[in-house]
Amino acid sequence: MITLTLELPDQAVDVDEKEVRMFVAARLFEQGKLSSGRAAEIVGITKREFIETVGQYGVSIFGQSTIEEVERDLENARAASRNFPVTSHTGE
């Protein structure tokens, strides 16, 4: 594991360490260098919290898929859904 030390000027006294960790983890996740689980560990939050929060840093949890990849994923989802019966629950 790599340890980084960051020196900030005195004017940055109100910088939140968790915020800095989230920013760095979000960018590394965006670049594909960290999984969402590992990024969450670095920040000290759950994977779910990371996924719910990372969008606030301008990062999509879906990565930068091409249109072809999205279309292929959509077709795979359609094919998979044909194997499961659809039932409706009215709540009565």
Contacts in CASP RR format, 6 or more apart in sequence:
PFRMAT RR
TARGET T0000
AUTHOR 0000-0000-0000
METHOD contacts of the structure
MODEL  1
MITLTLELPDQAVDVDEKEVRMFVAARLFEQGKLSSGRAAEIVGITKREF
IETVGQYGVSIFGQSTIEEVERDLENARAASRNFPVTSHTGE
6 20 0 8 1.000
8 15 0 8 1.000
18 43 0 8 1.000
18 44 0 8 1.000
21 42 0 8 1.000
21 43 0 8 1.000
21 44 0 8 1.000
22 43 0 8 1.000
22 53 0 8 1.000
22 54 0 8 1.000
22 57 0 8 1.000
23 57 0 8 1.000
24 42 0 8 1.000
25 34 0 8 1.000
25 39 0 8 1.000
25 40 0 8 1.000
25 42 0 8 1.000
25 43 0 8 1.000
25 50 0 8 1.000
26 39 0 8 1.000
26 54 0 8 1.000
26 55 0 8 1.000
26 57 0 8 1.000
26 58 0 8 1.000
26 59 0 8 1.000
27 57 0 8 1.000
27 59 0 8 1.000
28 34 0 8 1.000
28 39 0 8 1.000
29 35 0 8 1.000
29 36 0 8 1.000
29 39 0 8 1.000
29 50 0 8 1.000
29 54 0 8 1.000
29 59 0 8 1.000
30 59 0 8 1.000
30 60 0 8 1.000
30 63 0 8 1.000
34 42 0 8 1.000
36 47 0 8 1.000
36 50 0 8 1.000
36 51 0 8 1.000
36 54 0 8 1.000
36 61 0 8 1.000
37 47 0 8 1.000
37 50 0 8 1.000
39 50 0 8 1.000
39 54 0 8 1.000
40 46 0 8 1.000
40 47 0 8 1.000
40 49 0 8 1.000
40 50 0 8 1.000
43 50 0 8 1.000
45 53 0 8 1.000
51 61 0 8 1.000
54 61 0 8 1.000
55 61 0 8 1.000
65 73 0 8 1.000
END
